[in-house]
């Protein structure tokens, strides 16, 4: 019995000890939790203080920005006052110029360098700062207002960060292509905004008239029926024509202004570069850092950009030395090569155009003659009809495929000194080789839209309507102009879709082939000339379709944005770029606008006539 009591006492003591240990452990945990909560409260207080400091810093930045703007305005007023001060003002200005110290000059040169990089990379807001700085037009209130507007617009337009990232990683040449792309996006966004206002008024008018097409999901080809040409009546003809002409004028004026402004800036920058030509390598190789970069990826991108710039400068210097040391005999041989190459290119291009036009105009005769010859061959007689009808488009496709190869060989034969010149020559020549397809397609739909176009006897020898004109389909369209608009816009959509599929499939197939053959995938070059040709060809199709379906710009702007993103994705994932000088095809786009506007001028004339609207509301 005594042993049992003793065991019970020992058990109780152990339980008491265990409870005391647990209580002590809980007390320690409570103290730790309390300490942690105090630290949390401290962190919260620190975060609140940091937010207050950030807010106060932002207020200080705003005040500094306002002070800078005020100083600029004061400077402008002072310059105006000095300009009105006559001889005394001129003496004072001369003394002021003489008293500028080295720091001011270095700051000015630094602003010029930053502005040059911004110009090549497509940063619109910094480009406008360059205009104000270089041209000295900040004395004008209108110029200041214009500069602020462009800076605001540059910040609001999309794709600016993408262009800057491409500039950092791939250099100014490929960035200039994407800068051109971004400018197109901005232009079409503005035009699409005008079209949206027009669409709203047009839809409201149809609703007031009780039209059922607004609320239906019917399509005219691929165009919504309430936006088709036949949805307009004769009372809309003046507004329709004004909108078409206005938006075309906006594009031409925008391209011309961009060309003039950038040409003026480049001339100023050329003067600056000539003044600092003796230190260009020191600036490029020794000043290779930028304290404004915020992450490691940007640093790596700018390393690549600096390397491209260095390689580009070395190539330009070697080319300039070779050109300067060239003897008279070498120059004679060189220009002989170039003259021969130009003559050869003209001959080949004319022959290709003649072959395409002949095959298009005589496709029926060629197909029937070929079918008769194939019928005599027993083993292919069953497929003679299919082969004969396919041979003409296949031949045209082959001609279009081999022309870029021939053009590259001819351009290489001419031995141009500068890579930039080679790129320009390839772009223009490839575009001329490809634009004929767009011209023929536009002409075929113009003949469809106007049954009396080229109906005179004098045009019979030049063009055979029956072989070029698109056939009217009364079962699917109530109006010829509806079919023309739907067909031309379908060409735009087809080019948008299939160009992406072909580009991606080609690069992806090369990558898969390298993987299965256990070879290293060598990234192909991002060819600016080829990409620019495709972009200008797409623009030509858009301009051809525009007179018959001007509402299409609402769809074109998203098309261009998606195309920009797709091009960037291909560049970063599948392709590389070798260093070249910057390329700006603004002048080429002006040429495309003028030519394709001339092609569509008959469409402009057609829509201005009251009979065209009446024809769309009668039996065709």
C-alpha positions in Angstrom: 0.0 0.0 0.0 2.8 2.4 0.8 4.4 1.7 -2.5 1.2 2.7 -4.3 0.9 5.9 -2.4 4.5 6.7 -3.2 4.0 6.1 -6.9 1.0 8.3 -7.0 2.9 11.1 -5.3 5.7 10.8 -7.8 3.3 10.8 -10.7 1.6 14.0 -9.4 5.0 15.7 -9.0 5.9 14.9 -12.6 2.5 16.2 -13.8 3.1 19.4 -11.9 6.6 19.8 -13.3 5.2 19.1 -16.9 2.5 21.7 -16.4 5.0 24.3 -15.1 7.3 23.6 -18.2 4.3 24.0 -20.5 3.3 27.2 -18.8 6.8 28.6 -19.0 7.0 27.6 -22.7 3.6 29.3 -23.3 4.9 32.4 -21.5 8.0 32.5 -23.7 5.9 32.1 -26.9 3.6 34.9 -25.7 6.6 37.1 -25.2 8.0 36.3 -28.6 4.6 36.9 -30.2 4.4 40.2 -28.4 7.9 41.2 -29.6 7.0 40.2 -33.2 3.8 42.3 -33.0 5.8 45.3 -31.8 8.2 44.8 -34.7 5.2 44.6 -37.1 3.9 47.9 -35.7 7.3 49.4 -36.1 7.5 48.2 -39.7 4.0 49.7 -40.4 5.1 53.0 -38.9 8.2 53.0 -41.1 6.2 52.1 -44.2 3.8 55.0 -43.4 6.7 57.4 -42.9 8.2 56.1 -46.2 5.0 56.7 -48.0 4.9 60.2 -46.6 8.5 60.8 -47.7 7.7 59.5 -51.2 4.6 61.7 -51.4 6.6 64.7 -50.3 9.4 63.9 -52.8 6.8 63.7 -55.5 5.5 67.1 -54.5 9.0 68.4 -54.6 9.5 66.9 -58.1 6.3 68.6 -59.3 7.5 71.9 -57.9 10.9 71.4 -59.6 9.2 70.6 -62.9 7.0 73.7 -62.6 10.1 75.8 -61.8 11.9 74.3 -64.9 8.9 75.1 -67.1 8.8 78.6 -65.7 12.6 79.0 -66.3 12.1 77.9 -69.9 9.3 80.4 -70.3 11.4 83.2 -68.8 14.2 82.2 -71.1 11.9 82.4 -74.1 10.7 85.8 -73.0 14.2 87.0 -72.5 15.2 85.8 -76.0 12.3 87.6 -77.5 13.1 90.8 -75.6 16.8 90.6 -76.7 15.7 90.0 -80.3 13.7 93.3 -80.1 16.5 95.2 -78.5 18.2 96.2 -81.7 21.9 96.8 -81.8 22.3 97.0 -78.1 20.5 93.7 -77.7 22.8 92.2 -80.4 25.9 93.4 -78.5 24.5 92.0 -75.2 23.8 88.6 -76.9 27.3 88.5 -78.3 28.8 89.2 -74.9 26.5 86.6 -73.3 27.6 84.0 -75.9 31.2 84.8 -75.2 30.7 84.3 -71.5 29.3 80.8 -71.7 31.6 78.4 -69.8 32.6 74.8 -70.7 30.0 73.3 -68.5 27.2 74.8 -70.6 28.7 73.6 -73.8 29.2 70.1 -72.5 25.6 70.0 -71.2 24.4 71.1 -74.6 26.4 68.4 -76.4 25.1 65.9 -73.9 21.5 66.9 -74.7 22.2 66.6 -78.4 23.6 63.1 -77.9 20.6 62.0 -75.9 18.2 63.5 -78.4 20.0 61.7 -81.2 19.5 58.4 -79.5 15.9 59.3 -78.9 15.4 60.2 -82.5 16.8 56.9 -83.7 14.9 54.9 -81.2 11.6 56.6 -81.9 11.0 58.3 -78.6 8.7 61.1 -79.7 8.7 63.2 -76.6 12.5 63.4 -76.5 12.6 64.0 -80.3 10.4 67.1 -79.8 12.8 68.3 -77.1 15.5 68.0 -79.8 13.5 70.1 -82.2 13.2 72.9 -79.6 16.8 72.6 -78.6 18.5 72.4 -82.0 16.3 74.7 -84.0 16.1 77.5 -81.5 12.3 77.8 -81.9 11.6 77.8 -78.2 11.1 81.6 -78.5 7.7 81.0 -80.1 4.8 80.3 -77.9 3.2 78.2 -80.7 6.3 76.1 -80.9 6.3 75.6 -77.1 2.7 74.5 -77.3 3.4 72.2 -80.2 6.3 70.7 -78.4 4.3 70.0 -75.3 1.5 68.5 -77.3 3.9 66.1 -79.1 5.5 65.1 -75.8 2.1 64.4 -74.4 1.1 62.5 -77.5 4.4 60.5 -77.4 3.7 59.4 -73.9 0.1 58.3 -74.7 0.8 56.4 -77.9 1.3 52.7 -77.4 4.4 50.6 -78.1 6.9 53.2 -76.9 8.5 50.9 -74.3 8.8 48.2 -76.9 10.7 50.5 -79.3 13.0 51.6 -76.5 13.7 47.9 -75.5 14.5 47.0 -79.2 16.7 50.1 -79.5 18.7 49.0 -76.4 19.2 45.4 -77.5 19.4 45.5 -81.3 20.6 49.0 -82.1 19.2 52.0 -84.0 18.8 50.3 -87.4 16.2 47.7 -86.4 14.7 50.2 -84.0 14.1 52.7 -86.8 12.0 50.0 -88.5 9.9 49.5 -85.4 9.8 53.3 -84.9 8.3 53.6 -88.4 5.8 50.8 -87.5 4.8 52.7 -84.4 4.3 55.9 -86.3 1.9 54.0 -88.7 0.0 52.7 -85.6 -0.4 56.2 -84.3 -1.6 57.5 -87.7 -4.2 54.8 -88.1 -5.4 55.2 -84.5 -6.1 58.8 -85.3 -7.9 57.9 -88.5 -9.8 55.1 -86.8 -11.0 57.7 -84.2 -12.4 59.8 -87.1 -14.0 56.7 -88.6 -15.6 55.7 -85.2 -17.3 59.1 -85.0 -18.5 58.6 -88.6 -19.8 55.1 -87.8 -21.8 56.3 -84.8 -23.5 59.0 -86.9 -24.1 56.4 -89.7 -25.6 53.8 -87.3 -27.8 56.4 -85.6 -29.1 57.5 -89.0 -29.9 53.9 -89.9 -31.7 53.4 -86.6 -33.8 56.5 -87.2 -34.7 55.3 -90.7 -35.8 51.9 -89.2 -33.1 49.9 -91.0 -33.0 46.3 -89.8 -29.4 45.7 -90.9 -28.0 47.4 -87.9 -29.3 44.8 -85.5 -28.7 41.8 -87.8 -25.5 39.7 -87.9 -25.5 39.5 -91.7 -22.3 40.0 -93.6 -21.6 41.3 -97.1 -18.6 39.1 -97.9 -16.6 39.7 -94.7 -18.0 43.2 -94.1 -20.9 43.8 -91.7 -23.9 44.7 -93.8 -24.6 48.0 -91.9 -21.1 49.2 -92.8 -21.2 48.1 -96.5 -21.2 50.6 -99.4 -24.9 49.8 -100.1 -25.9 51.0 -96.6 -25.2 54.6 -97.7 -27.8 56.4 -99.8 -27.3 59.3 -102.2 -27.7 61.9 -99.4 -24.4 60.6 -97.9 -22.3 60.9 -101.0 -20.7 64.3 -100.1 -19.9 63.3 -96.5 -18.6 59.9 -97.8 -16.3 61.6 -100.3 -15.1 64.2 -97.8 -14.2 61.5 -95.2 -12.3 59.5 -97.8 -10.4 62.5 -99.1 -9.8 63.9 -95.6 -8.3 60.7 -94.2 -6.1 60.2 -97.2 -4.9 63.8 -96.9 -4.2 63.2 -93.2 -1.9 60.3 -94.1 0.0 62.3 -96.8 0.4 65.4 -94.6 1.5 63.3 -91.6 4.1 61.5 -93.7 5.3 64.7 -95.3 5.6 66.5 -91.9 7.5 63.6 -90.4 9.9 63.4 -93.3 10.6 67.2 -93.2 11.0 67.3 -89.4 13.3 64.3 -89.2 15.3 65.5 -92.2 15.9 68.8 -90.5 16.9 67.2 -87.3 19.3 64.8 -89.1 21.0 67.7 -90.8 21.6 69.4 -87.4 22.9 66.1 -86.0 25.2 65.7 -88.9 26.8 69.0 -88.2 27.3 68.0 -84.5 28.8 64.6 -85.5 31.2 66.4 -87.9 32.3 68.7 -85.1 33.0 65.7 -82.8 34.2 63.3 -85.4 37.7 63.2 -83.8 36.3 61.9 -80.5 33.6 59.5 -81.8 35.5 56.4 -80.8 36.2 57.8 -77.3 32.6 58.5 -76.7 31.5 55.1 -77.9 34.1 52.9 -76.3 35.0 54.8 -73.1 31.6 56.2 -72.1 29.7 52.9 -72.2 27.5 53.3 -69.1 24.2 54.7 -68.2 23.3 55.4 -64.6 19.6 55.6 -65.4 19.2 51.9 -66.0 17.1 50.2 -63.3 17.5 46.4 -63.9 20.0 43.9 -65.1 18.2 43.0 -68.3 18.4 46.7 -69.4 22.1 46.6 -68.7 22.6 43.5 -70.8 20.5 44.9 -73.6 22.6 48.1 -73.7 25.8 46.1 -73.8 24.5 44.5 -77.0 23.6 47.9 -78.3 27.0 49.4 -77.5 28.6 46.4 -79.2 26.5 46.9 -82.3 27.3 50.6 -82.4 31.1 49.9 -82.1 31.0 47.3 -84.9 29.0 49.7 -87.0 31.4 52.5 -86.5 34.4 50.3 -87.4 32.7 49.1 -90.5 31.9 52.7 -91.6 35.4 53.8 -91.0 36.9 50.9 -93.0 34.4 51.6 -95.8 35.2 55.3 -95.8 39.0 54.5 -95.9 38.5 52.1 -98.8 36.5 54.7 -100.7 39.0 57.5 -100.1 42.0 55.4 -101.2 40.3 54.0 -104.3 42.2 54.8 -107.5 40.7 56.2 -110.7 40.8 52.8 -112.4 39.0 51.3 -109.5 36.3 54.0 -109.6 35.8 53.5 -113.3 35.4 49.8 -112.8 33.1 50.3 -109.8 30.8 52.7 -111.6 30.8 50.4 -114.6 29.6 47.6 -112.4 26.9 49.8 -111.0 25.7 51.0 -114.4 25.6 47.4 -115.6 23.8 46.3 -112.5 21.2 49.0 -112.8 20.6 48.2 -116.5 20.4 44.5 -115.7 17.9 45.2 -112.9 15.7 47.3 -115.1 15.7 44.6 -117.8 14.9 41.8 -115.4 12.2 43.9 -113.6 10.6 44.8 -116.9 10.7 41.2 -118.1 9.1 40.0 -114.8 6.4 42.7 -115.0 5.7 41.8 -118.7 5.5 38.1 -117.9 3.1 38.7 -115.0 0.8 41.1 -117.0 0.8 38.7 -120.0 0.0 35.7 -117.8 -2.8 37.6 -116.1 -4.3 39.0 -119.2 -3.9 35.8 -121.3 -4.6 33.3 -118.5 -7.6 31.7 -120.3 -5.7 31.3 -123.6 -2.6 29.9 -121.9 -4.7 27.5 -119.8 -6.7 26.2 -122.8 -3.6 25.8 -125.0 -1.7 24.0 -122.3 -4.7 21.8 -121.6 -4.8 20.7 -125.3 -1.2 19.9 -125.2 -1.5 17.9 -122.0 -4.5 15.9 -123.4 -2.1 14.2 -125.8 0.0 12.8 -123.0 -1.8 9.7 -121.8 -0.5 9.5 -118.2 -1.5 13.0 -117.3 -4.5 13.5 -119.4 -6.9 13.0 -116.5 -5.3 15.9 -114.6 -4.8 18.2 -117.6 -7.6 20.6 -116.6 -6.3 21.0 -113.0 -2.7 21.4 -114.2 -3.6 23.9 -116.9 -5.6 26.1 -114.6 -2.9 26.0 -111.9 0.1 26.7 -114.1 -0.6 30.5 -114.5 -0.8 31.4 -110.8 2.0 28.9 -110.0 4.2 30.7 -112.6 3.4 34.1 -111.1 4.2 32.8 -107.7 7.6 31.4 -108.9 8.4 34.8 -110.5 7.6 36.6 -107.3 9.7 34.1 -105.3 12.8 34.2 -107.5 12.8 38.0 -108.0 14.2 38.8 -104.5 17.0 36.3 -105.0 17.9 37.9 -108.4 17.7 41.4 -106.9 20.0 40.5 -104.0 22.5 39.1 -106.5 22.4 42.2 -108.7 22.7 44.5 -105.7 25.7 42.6 -104.5 27.2 42.9 -108.0 27.0 46.7 -107.8 29.4 46.7 -104.7 27.8 49.6 -102.8 30.1 51.0 -100.1 27.5 51.6 -97.3 25.3 48.9 -95.9 22.6 51.5 -95.5 22.6 52.1 -99.3 22.4 48.4 -99.9 19.4 48.2 -97.6 17.7 51.1 -99.4 18.3 49.5 -102.8 17.0 46.2 -101.7 13.9 47.7 -100.1 12.9 49.8 -103.1 13.7 47.1 -105.7 11.9 44.3 -103.8 8.9 46.6 -103.3 8.7 47.5 -107.0 8.9 43.8 -107.8 6.0 43.0 -105.4 3.8 46.1 -105.8 2.6 45.0 -109.3 0.5 42.2 -107.6 -1.3 44.8 -105.5 -1.8 47.0 -108.5 -3.3 44.2 -110.6 -5.6 43.2 -107.7 -6.7 46.8 -107.2 -7.3 47.2 -111.0 -9.4 44.0 -111.2 -11.7 45.3 -108.4 -11.8 48.8 -109.9 -13.0 47.2 -113.2 -15.6 45.4 -111.2 -16.8 48.5 -109.4 -17.1 50.6 -112.6 -18.4 48.6 -115.6 -17.5 51.5 -117.9 -13.9 52.0 -116.8 -11.5 51.6 -119.8 -14.6 50.9 -122.0 -13.4 53.1 -124.9 -12.0 51.6 -128.1 -8.5 53.1 -127.4 -8.1 50.8 -124.3 -8.9 47.5 -126.0 -5.3 46.9 -127.1 -3.9 47.8 -123.6 -6.3 45.9 -121.4 -8.7 43.0 -121.9 -11.5 43.6 -119.3 -12.8 40.0 -119.4 -9.4 38.6 -118.4 -8.5 41.1 -115.7 -11.9 42.1 -114.2 -13.3 40.2 -111.2 -16.6 38.6 -112.1 -19.7 40.0 -110.4 -21.6 37.6 -108.1 -25.2 38.8 -107.9 -26.1 35.8 -105.7 -23.8 37.0 -102.9 -23.8 40.8 -103.4 -26.5 43.3 -104.2 -24.0 45.9 -105.4 -20.8 45.8 -107.4 -19.2 48.3 -105.0 -20.0 46.0 -102.1 -18.2 43.2 -103.7 -15.2 45.4 -104.5 -15.0 46.7 -101.0 -15.4 43.2 -99.5 -12.9 41.7 -101.9 -10.2 44.3 -101.4 -10.6 44.2 -97.6 -10.4 40.4 -97.7 -7.0 40.8 -99.4 -6.0 42.9 -96.4 -7.1 40.3 -93.9 -5.6 37.5 -95.9 -2.2 39.3 -96.1 -2.4 40.0 -92.3 -3.1 36.3 -91.4 -1.0 34.4 -93.9 2.1 36.6 -93.6 2.2 35.8 -89.9 1.6 32.1 -90.5 4.3 31.8 -93.2 6.9 33.8 -91.2 6.4 31.8 -88.0 6.2 28.4 -89.8 9.4 29.1 -91.7 11.4 30.0 -88.6 9.8 27.2 -86.5 10.5 24.6 -89.2 14.1 25.6 -89.3 14.3 25.3 -85.5 12.7 21.9 -85.5 14.9 20.7 -88.3 18.0 21.7 -86.4 16.7 19.9 -83.3 16.0 16.6 -85.0 19.2 16.7 -87.0 21.1 17.4 -83.7 22.7 20.5 -85.1 22.9 24.0 -83.5 20.1 26.3 -84.6 21.6 29.3 -86.2 19.3 32.3 -85.9 18.7 33.9 -89.3 19.2 37.6 -89.8 16.3 40.0 -89.3 16.2 41.5 -92.8 15.0 45.1 -92.5 14.6 45.4 -96.3 12.4 42.4 -96.5 10.3 43.4 -93.5 9.9 46.9 -94.8 8.7 45.6 -98.2 6.1 43.4 -96.6 4.9 46.4 -94.5 4.7 48.7 -97.5 2.9 46.1 -99.5 0.3 45.7 -96.7 -0.1 49.5 -96.7 -0.7 49.4 -100.5 -3.5 46.9 -100.0 -5.1 49.0 -97.2 -5.0 52.1 -99.4 -6.5 50.2 -102.3 -9.4 49.0 -100.2 -10.0 52.3 -98.4 -12.2 54.1 -100.9 -14.7 51.2 -101.0 -14.6 50.4 -97.3 -13.3 53.4 -95.3 -14.7 52.0 -92.1 -12.0 49.3 -92.3 -9.5 51.6 -90.6 -11.2 50.6 -87.3 -9.9 47.1 -87.9 -6.6 48.2 -89.5 -5.3 49.9 -86.3 -5.6 46.6 -84.2 -4.1 44.7 -87.1 -1.0 46.9 -87.0 -0.6 46.7 -83.3 -0.8 42.9 -83.4 1.6 42.8 -86.3 4.0 45.0 -84.3 3.9 42.6 -81.3 4.3 39.6 -83.6 7.3 41.1 -85.3 8.9 41.8 -82.0 8.3 38.3 -80.8 9.9 36.8 -83.8 12.9 39.1 -83.5 13.5 38.2 -79.8 12.8 34.5 -80.2 14.1 33.4 -83.5 16.3 36.0 -85.2 19.4 38.1 -84.8 20.5 41.4 -86.3 23.8 42.5 -87.7 24.7 46.2 -87.3 23.6 48.7 -89.9 22.9 52.4 -90.1 19.4 53.5 -89.3 16.7 53.2 -91.9 13.7 55.5 -92.3 11.2 54.7 -95.1 8.9 57.7 -94.6 9.7 58.8 -98.2 8.8 55.4 -99.4 5.5 55.5 -97.7 4.8 58.9 -99.2 5.4 57.4 -102.6 3.1 54.5 -101.8 0.4 56.9 -100.6 0.6 58.9 -103.8 0.7 55.9 -106.2 -2.1 53.9 -104.5 -4.2 57.1 -104.0 -3.8 57.5 -107.8 -5.0 53.9 -108.3 -7.9 54.6 -106.0 -8.7 58.0 -107.6 -11.2 56.3 -109.9 -12.9 54.9 -106.7 -12.9 58.4 -105.3 -14.5 59.7 -108.5 -17.0 56.8 -108.4 -18.2 57.4 -104.9 -18.6 61.1 -105.6 -21.2 60.4 -108.3 -24.9 60.2 -107.3 -25.4 57.4 -109.8 -23.1 55.0 -107.9 -25.3 55.2 -104.8 -28.4 54.8 -106.9 -26.9 51.8 -108.6 -26.4 50.1 -105.3 -30.1 50.5 -104.5 -31.3 49.1 -107.8 -31.1 45.8 -109.6 -27.6 45.3 -110.9 
